[in-house]
Amino acid sequence: MLTALPPSPLPNKQTQSDILKAKIALLGKTNMVDFALDIHRELHGPDAEPPGEAADRRAAVVGRLRELQAAVDPIIRCLSDPAVIRNFRQDRSFNAQYLQAEHGLGADDLDALYKYARFQYGCGNYGGAAELLQAYKPLCTSPERNLAVLWGKLAADTLMQSYEAATEDLARLREAIENQPLGTPPLALLQQRTWLMHWALHVFWNHEGGKQALVDLFLSPPYMAAIQSNAPHLLRYLSAAVVVTRRRRQALKELVRVVQQESYEYSDPITRFLECVFVRFDFDGAQATLAEAEAVLEQDYFLATSKAEFLENARLFVFETYCRIHRRIDVGMLAGRLGMERADAEKWVANLVLTTRLDAKIDATAGTVVMGAPSGAGLAAQLVERAKELSVRTFALANAVVGAPAASAAPSAAGGAPGGGGAGGGAPSAAPTAALEPTAAMAMAMAAARG
């Protein structure tokens, strides 16, 4: 992770020397002794003597590694046999009993496997740690230990940048967190959900389709409650994901509500941009906050690679919202709202008109964008059209209901009244019922429906 940080401009007080010292301090809590010594030489020069405690620390790590390797060798050799794995079942207790009965491997051997996986993780061997934890999972019968294994597997796959596997780890870990016993303290659940969302940032912002999954996770009620109570700063990443995945209209509506509600607790240029556009309709403020958001995106570890996509969709949000309340828009003014040059804004709108179903045209002479029929007029026209259709359909229904008896009476009139003598024996039938007026037809249809 230390070597994966992208280069970025730093404030004057944060020198390269400060960063190297911070790395050494961080590595002091791990088993990566050789890596720490390499950074020490980078900081003090290739011929610099290592700290006095470094040699002792390295000897202790190597000794512990050999000790664990000896303890874990029998169970690793056993689990490397495909025939053994084929006998495993979903029941973890059965698997542990099977190893005890058939191969003489007990709880101490399983515990050694877990400790060895943790030690490998501390040494920076994340691939080996992930494999060991995967082998240990079918044998773990403790719910607490199983949760720790899932966290370790997620961390190892994330640090290996195996984001496909890490996405699966997130799903399993989320399920384990939500299915804990009823007696689990609420504070523990809150902390676990909060940590899960922080780890999810590493995975979802680097995985194809991950932004959609991030929106789904963060907007789910338990995790939104965790954001509001314990981690409001995560609203920045949820806001950015919703803007980038702009098809999520319902998600946008829910997000704007939460951003407005939590603005007293947390606010940054990205969340303020959404407030300006969708709450206050302050397009001058949106322009200013969008410029501030661009600077934030450049410095943010997770969002830097999505800056261009965010700015494009943010401008589209501004344009769509502005078009809903204006009939004719000056291109120069629009360019200012979008933070673009006039020529670039005109090209951007022209491309938008051509590639989408936007009901607009550009008046080059006046230098304006002319929108289609105002939304109010469009709704009124639709209402009138629907009313006409309803009147016609009701008229046809009433004629069908009232005209049917008259049509059925015609044959008996032609054949004579009952008891009459021949074709001229009965009085001719009355003429068919005249076509009803629409108002009468509607009344009769309603009466028929009530009957």
C-alpha positions as CSV (number, residue, x, y, z in Angstrom):
1,M,0.0,0.0,0.0
2,L,2.9,2.4,0.8
3,T,4.3,1.9,-2.7
4,A,0.9,2.3,-4.4
5,L,0.3,5.9,-3.3
6,P,0.1,8.2,-6.4
7,P,2.4,11.2,-6.7
8,S,0.7,14.4,-5.9
9,P,1.8,17.9,-5.0
10,L,2.4,18.3,-1.3
11,P,2.3,21.3,1.1
12,N,5.7,22.8,1.9
13,K,5.7,21.5,5.4
14,Q,5.4,17.9,4.2
15,T,8.8,17.1,2.8
16,Q,10.0,13.9,1.4
17,S,12.0,13.3,4.5
18,D,8.9,13.5,6.6
19,I,7.1,11.0,4.5
20,L,10.0,8.5,4.7
21,K,10.1,8.9,8.5
22,A,6.3,8.3,8.7
23,K,6.8,5.1,6.6
24,I,9.5,3.8,9.0
25,A,7.2,4.5,12.0
26,L,4.4,2.6,10.3
27,L,6.5,-0.4,9.4
28,G,7.8,-0.6,12.9
29,K,4.4,-2.2,13.9
30,T,4.8,-5.0,11.3
31,N,7.2,-7.8,10.5
32,M,8.5,-6.1,7.4
33,V,12.0,-5.5,8.8
34,D,13.9,-5.6,5.5
35,F,11.5,-3.1,3.9
36,A,12.0,-0.7,6.8
37,L,15.8,-1.0,6.5
38,D,15.5,-0.2,2.8
39,I,13.6,3.0,3.6
40,H,16.1,3.8,6.3
41,R,18.9,3.7,3.7
42,E,16.8,5.8,1.3
43,L,16.4,8.4,4.1
44,H,20.0,8.5,5.4
45,G,22.0,7.3,2.4
46,P,23.0,3.8,1.1
47,D,26.0,3.6,3.5
48,A,24.1,4.5,6.6
49,E,24.3,2.1,9.5
50,P,20.9,0.5,10.5
51,P,19.5,1.3,13.9
52,G,20.9,-0.9,16.7
53,E,17.5,-2.5,17.4
54,A,17.0,-3.4,13.8
55,A,19.3,-6.4,13.8
56,D,17.7,-7.8,17.0
57,R,14.2,-7.2,15.5
58,R,15.1,-9.0,12.3
59,A,16.5,-12.0,14.3
60,A,13.4,-12.2,16.3
61,V,11.2,-12.2,13.2
62,V,13.2,-14.9,11.5
63,G,13.2,-17.0,14.6
64,R,9.4,-16.7,15.0
65,L,8.9,-17.5,11.3
66,R,10.9,-20.8,11.5
67,E,9.0,-21.8,14.6
68,L,5.6,-21.3,13.0
69,Q,6.7,-23.1,9.8
70,A,7.6,-26.1,11.8
71,A,4.3,-26.1,13.7
72,V,2.2,-25.6,10.6
73,D,4.0,-28.0,8.3
74,P,1.8,-31.1,9.1
75,I,-1.5,-29.4,8.5
76,I,-0.3,-27.7,5.3
77,R,0.9,-31.0,3.9
78,C,-2.5,-32.5,4.7
79,L,-4.5,-29.7,3.2
80,S,-2.4,-29.9,0.0
81,D,-3.9,-33.3,-0.7
82,P,-6.9,-33.0,-3.0
83,A,-8.4,-36.2,-1.6
84,V,-8.6,-34.6,1.9
85,I,-10.4,-31.5,0.5
86,R,-12.9,-33.7,-1.3
87,N,-14.1,-35.1,2.0
88,F,-14.9,-31.7,3.4
89,R,-18.5,-30.6,3.9
90,Q,-20.4,-27.4,4.6
91,D,-20.4,-28.4,8.3
92,R,-17.2,-26.9,9.7
93,S,-17.4,-29.0,12.9
94,F,-17.5,-32.1,10.7
95,N,-14.3,-31.0,8.9
96,A,-12.4,-30.4,12.1
97,Q,-13.5,-33.8,13.5
98,Y,-12.6,-35.4,10.2
99,L,-9.0,-34.1,10.4
100,Q,-8.8,-35.2,14.0
101,A,-10.0,-38.7,13.4
102,E,-8.4,-39.4,10.1
103,H,-5.1,-37.4,10.2
104,G,-4.5,-36.7,13.9
105,L,-4.7,-32.9,13.5
106,G,-6.3,-31.2,16.4
107,A,-7.2,-27.7,17.6
108,D,-3.5,-26.8,18.2
109,D,-2.7,-27.5,14.5
110,L,-5.7,-25.4,13.4
111,D,-4.6,-22.5,15.7
112,A,-1.1,-22.7,14.3
113,L,-2.4,-22.4,10.8
114,Y,-4.3,-19.2,11.7
115,K,-1.3,-17.7,13.5
116,Y,1.0,-18.5,10.5
117,A,-1.5,-16.7,8.2
118,R,-1.4,-13.6,10.4
119,F,2.4,-13.7,10.6
120,Q,2.6,-13.9,6.8
121,Y,0.3,-10.9,6.5
122,G,2.5,-9.0,8.9
123,C,5.5,-9.8,6.8
124,G,3.9,-8.4,3.7
125,N,3.2,-11.7,2.0
126,Y,-0.4,-10.9,1.3
127,G,-0.9,-13.5,-1.4
128,G,0.4,-16.3,0.9
129,A,-1.8,-15.0,3.8
130,A,-4.9,-15.0,1.6
131,E,-4.3,-18.6,0.5
132,L,-3.7,-19.7,4.1
133,L,-6.9,-18.0,5.4
134,Q,-8.9,-19.5,2.5
135,A,-7.6,-22.9,3.6
136,Y,-8.5,-22.2,7.3
137,K,-12.0,-21.0,6.6
138,P,-13.7,-24.4,6.2
139,L,-12.1,-25.5,9.6
140,C,-13.0,-22.5,11.7
141,T,-15.9,-23.1,14.2
142,S,-15.7,-20.0,16.2
143,P,-17.9,-17.1,15.0
144,E,-15.4,-14.5,16.4
145,R,-12.5,-16.2,14.7
146,N,-14.4,-16.6,11.5
147,L,-15.1,-12.8,11.4
148,A,-11.4,-12.1,11.9
149,V,-10.6,-14.5,9.0
150,L,-13.0,-12.7,6.7
151,W,-11.4,-9.3,7.6
152,G,-8.0,-10.7,7.0
153,K,-8.9,-12.2,3.7
154,L,-10.5,-8.9,2.6
155,A,-7.4,-6.9,3.6
156,A,-5.0,-9.4,1.9
157,D,-6.9,-9.4,-1.4
158,T,-7.3,-5.6,-1.4
159,L,-3.5,-5.1,-0.8
160,M,-2.8,-7.5,-3.6
161,Q,-5.2,-5.4,-5.8
162,S,-7.2,-8.5,-6.5
163,Y,-10.4,-6.5,-6.6
164,E,-12.6,-9.2,-8.0
165,A,-11.8,-11.5,-5.1
166,A,-12.1,-8.5,-2.7
167,T,-15.6,-7.8,-4.0
168,E,-16.6,-11.3,-3.0
169,D,-14.9,-10.9,0.4
170,L,-16.9,-7.8,1.0
171,A,-20.2,-9.6,0.3
172,R,-19.3,-12.5,2.6
173,L,-18.1,-10.1,5.4
174,R,-21.3,-8.0,5.1
175,E,-23.4,-11.1,5.4
176,A,-21.4,-12.2,8.5
177,I,-21.8,-8.8,10.1
178,E,-25.5,-8.7,9.6
179,N,-26.0,-12.3,10.8
180,Q,-24.2,-12.0,14.1
181,P,-26.1,-13.3,17.2
182,L,-28.8,-11.1,18.7
183,G,-26.7,-10.3,21.8
184,T,-24.0,-8.5,19.8
185,P,-23.5,-5.0,21.2
186,P,-24.9,-2.3,18.9
187,L,-21.7,-0.3,19.2
188,A,-19.7,-3.3,17.9
189,L,-22.1,-3.6,14.9
190,L,-21.7,0.2,14.3
191,Q,-17.9,-0.1,14.3
192,Q,-17.9,-3.1,12.0
193,R,-20.2,-1.4,9.4
194,T,-18.1,1.7,9.5
195,W,-14.9,-0.2,8.9
196,L,-16.5,-2.2,6.1
197,M,-17.5,1.0,4.3
198,H,-14.0,2.4,4.6
199,W,-12.5,-0.8,3.2
200,A,-15.1,-0.8,0.5
201,L,-13.7,2.5,-0.8
202,H,-10.5,0.7,-1.8
203,V,-12.4,-2.0,-3.6
204,F,-15.3,-0.3,-5.3
205,W,-13.4,2.7,-6.6
206,N,-11.0,0.4,-8.3
207,H,-13.4,-2.3,-9.6
208,E,-15.6,-2.1,-12.7
209,G,-19.1,-1.6,-11.6
210,G,-18.0,-0.9,-8.1
211,K,-19.5,2.6,-7.9
212,Q,-23.0,1.1,-8.4
213,A,-22.3,-1.4,-5.6
214,L,-20.9,1.5,-3.4
215,V,-24.2,3.4,-3.8
216,D,-26.2,0.3,-3.0
217,L,-24.2,-0.4,0.2
218,F,-24.0,3.2,1.5
219,L,-27.7,3.9,0.9
220,S,-28.9,0.7,2.6
221,P,-30.6,1.7,5.9
222,P,-28.1,0.2,8.4
223,Y,-25.1,1.6,6.6
224,M,-26.7,5.0,6.1
225,A,-27.4,5.1,9.8
226,A,-23.7,4.3,10.4
227,I,-22.6,7.2,8.1
228,Q,-24.9,9.7,9.8
229,S,-23.9,8.7,13.3
230,N,-20.2,7.7,13.0
231,A,-18.7,8.6,9.6
232,P,-20.4,11.6,7.9
233,H,-17.2,12.2,5.9
234,L,-18.2,9.2,3.8
235,L,-20.9,11.4,2.2
236,R,-18.2,12.8,0.0
237,Y,-17.6,9.4,-1.6
238,L,-21.3,8.6,-1.8
239,S,-22.0,11.9,-3.5
240,A,-19.2,11.4,-6.0
241,A,-20.4,7.9,-6.8
242,V,-24.0,9.1,-7.4
243,V,-22.8,11.9,-9.7
244,V,-20.6,9.6,-11.7
245,T,-23.4,6.9,-11.9
246,R,-26.0,9.6,-12.9
247,R,-28.7,7.1,-13.9
248,R,-29.5,6.5,-10.3
249,R,-32.3,9.2,-10.0
250,Q,-33.9,7.7,-6.9
251,A,-30.5,7.4,-5.3
252,L,-29.8,11.1,-6.1
253,K,-33.1,12.1,-4.4
254,E,-32.3,10.2,-1.3
255,L,-28.7,11.5,-1.2
256,V,-29.8,15.1,-1.5
257,R,-32.1,14.6,1.4
258,V,-29.3,13.2,3.6
259,V,-26.8,15.8,2.5
260,Q,-29.2,18.6,3.4
261,Q,-30.0,17.0,6.7
262,E,-26.3,16.4,7.7
263,S,-25.0,19.7,6.3
264,Y,-24.6,21.1,9.9
265,E,-22.3,18.1,10.7
266,Y,-20.3,17.7,7.5
267,S,-19.9,19.7,4.4
268,D,-17.3,19.8,1.6
269,P,-17.3,21.2,-2.0
270,I,-18.8,18.0,-3.4
271,T,-21.8,17.9,-1.1
272,R,-22.2,21.6,-1.3
273,F,-22.4,21.4,-5.1
274,L,-25.4,19.0,-4.7
275,E,-27.1,21.4,-2.3
276,C,-26.6,24.4,-4.6
277,V,-28.1,22.6,-7.6
278,F,-30.9,20.5,-6.2
279,V,-31.9,22.3,-3.0
280,R,-31.2,26.1,-3.4
281,F,-31.1,26.2,-7.2
282,D,-28.1,28.5,-6.7
283,F,-26.3,28.2,-10.0
284,D,-23.7,30.9,-9.2
285,G,-22.9,28.9,-6.0
286,A,-22.8,25.7,-8.0
287,Q,-20.2,27.2,-10.3
288,A,-18.0,28.2,-7.4
289,T,-18.3,24.9,-5.5
290,L,-17.6,23.0,-8.7
291,A,-14.3,24.8,-9.1
292,E,-13.5,23.9,-5.4
293,A,-14.6,20.3,-6.0
294,E,-12.2,20.0,-8.9
295,A,-9.3,20.8,-6.5
296,V,-10.6,18.3,-3.9
297,L,-10.9,15.6,-6.6
298,E,-7.3,16.1,-7.6
299,Q,-6.0,15.6,-4.1
300,D,-8.3,12.7,-3.0
301,Y,-6.7,9.3,-3.2
302,F,-9.9,7.5,-4.3
303,L,-11.5,10.2,-6.5
304,A,-8.5,11.5,-8.5
305,T,-9.0,9.0,-11.3
306,S,-12.7,9.9,-11.7
307,K,-12.2,13.7,-11.9
308,A,-13.0,14.1,-15.6
309,E,-16.1,11.9,-15.3
310,F,-17.4,13.7,-12.3
311,L,-17.0,17.2,-13.8
312,E,-18.7,16.1,-17.0
313,N,-21.7,14.7,-15.2
314,A,-21.8,17.6,-12.7
315,R,-22.1,20.1,-15.6
316,L,-24.9,18.0,-17.1
317,F,-26.7,18.1,-13.7
318,V,-26.4,21.9,-13.8
319,F,-27.6,22.2,-17.4
320,E,-30.6,19.8,-16.9
321,T,-31.7,21.6,-13.7
322,Y,-31.3,25.1,-15.3
323,C,-33.3,24.0,-18.4
324,R,-36.2,22.9,-16.2
325,I,-36.8,26.5,-15.1
326,H,-35.8,28.5,-18.2
327,R,-37.1,28.7,-21.7
328,R,-34.3,30.6,-23.4
329,I,-30.7,30.4,-22.2
330,D,-27.9,32.7,-23.2
331,V,-24.8,30.6,-24.2
332,G,-22.4,33.0,-22.6
333,M,-24.3,32.9,-19.3
334,L,-24.5,29.1,-19.6
335,A,-20.7,28.9,-20.1
336,G,-20.3,30.9,-16.9
337,R,-22.6,28.6,-15.0
338,L,-20.7,25.5,-16.3
339,G,-17.2,27.0,-15.8
340,M,-16.4,26.7,-19.5
341,E,-15.3,29.0,-22.3
342,R,-18.2,30.2,-24.5
343,A,-17.1,28.2,-27.6
344,D,-16.6,25.1,-25.5
345,A,-20.0,25.5,-23.9
346,E,-21.6,25.9,-27.3
347,K,-19.9,22.7,-28.6
348,W,-20.9,20.9,-25.5
349,V,-24.6,21.8,-25.8
350,A,-24.6,21.0,-29.5
351,N,-23.1,17.6,-28.8
352,L,-25.7,17.1,-26.0
353,V,-28.6,17.9,-28.3
354,L,-27.2,15.5,-31.0
355,T,-26.5,12.6,-28.7
356,T,-29.5,12.7,-26.4
357,R,-33.2,13.3,-26.8
358,L,-32.9,16.9,-25.5
359,D,-35.7,19.0,-26.9
360,A,-33.6,22.1,-27.6
361,K,-32.0,24.0,-30.4
362,I,-29.2,26.6,-30.7
363,D,-30.1,30.0,-32.1
364,A,-26.7,31.0,-33.5
365,T,-27.8,34.5,-34.4
366,A,-29.1,35.3,-30.9
367,G,-26.4,33.2,-29.2
368,T,-29.0,31.3,-27.1
369,V,-30.2,27.8,-26.4
370,V,-34.0,27.6,-27.0
371,M,-35.7,24.8,-25.1
372,G,-38.8,23.0,-26.2
373,A,-42.3,23.6,-24.8
374,P,-42.2,24.6,-21.1
375,S,-42.9,21.7,-18.8
376,G,-46.2,23.3,-17.6
377,A,-47.5,23.6,-21.1
378,G,-46.4,20.1,-21.9
379,L,-48.3,18.7,-19.0
380,A,-51.4,20.7,-19.8
381,A,-51.4,19.5,-23.4
382,Q,-51.0,15.9,-22.2
383,L,-53.9,16.4,-19.8
384,V,-56.2,17.7,-22.6
385,E,-55.2,14.9,-24.9
386,R,-55.9,12.3,-22.2
387,A,-59.3,13.9,-21.5
388,K,-60.2,13.7,-25.2
389,E,-59.3,10.0,-25.3
390,L,-61.3,9.3,-22.1
391,S,-64.4,11.0,-23.6
392,V,-64.2,9.0,-26.8
393,R,-63.6,5.7,-25.0
394,T,-66.5,6.4,-22.6
395,F,-68.8,7.3,-25.5
396,A,-68.0,4.0,-27.2
397,L,-68.5,2.0,-24.0
398,A,-71.9,3.6,-23.4
399,N,-73.1,2.9,-26.9
400,A,-72.0,-0.7,-26.5
401,V,-73.9,-1.1,-23.3
402,V,-77.1,0.7,-24.3
403,G,-77.2,-0.3,-28.0
404,A,-76.9,-4.1,-27.3
405,P,-80.6,-4.6,-26.3
406,A,-81.9,-2.7,-29.3
407,A,-79.8,-4.8,-31.6
408,S,-81.1,-8.0,-30.0
409,A,-84.7,-6.9,-30.3
410,A,-84.5,-6.4,-34.1
411,P,-84.8,-10.1,-35.1
412,S,-88.0,-10.6,-33.1
413,A,-89.6,-7.6,-34.7
414,A,-88.8,-8.9,-38.1
415,G,-90.3,-12.3,-37.4
416,G,-93.6,-11.0,-35.9
417,A,-94.8,-10.6,-32.3
418,P,-95.3,-13.8,-30.3
419,G,-98.6,-15.3,-31.3
420,G,-98.9,-13.2,-34.5
421,G,-99.5,-14.7,-37.9
422,G,-96.8,-14.1,-40.3
423,A,-94.5,-11.4,-41.5
424,G,-97.0,-8.7,-41.1
425,G,-98.5,-10.1,-37.9
426,G,-96.6,-7.8,-35.5
427,A,-95.9,-4.2,-35.2
428,P,-92.6,-3.1,-36.5
429,S,-89.8,-2.7,-34.0
430,A,-88.7,0.8,-32.9
431,A,-85.7,2.2,-34.6
432,P,-82.4,1.5,-33.0
433,T,-81.4,3.8,-30.2
434,A,-80.0,7.0,-31.5
435,A,-76.3,7.7,-30.9
436,L,-75.8,9.1,-27.5
437,E,-74.1,12.4,-26.9
438,P,-70.7,12.0,-25.0
439,T,-72.1,13.6,-21.8
440,A,-75.1,11.3,-21.7
441,A,-73.0,8.4,-22.7
442,M,-70.7,9.0,-19.8
443,A,-73.6,9.3,-17.3
444,M,-75.2,6.1,-18.6
445,A,-71.8,4.3,-18.4
446,M,-71.4,5.3,-14.8
447,A,-74.9,4.3,-14.0
448,A,-74.3,0.9,-15.6
449,A,-71.1,0.5,-13.6
450,R,-72.9,1.2,-10.4
451,G,-75.6,-1.2,-11.3
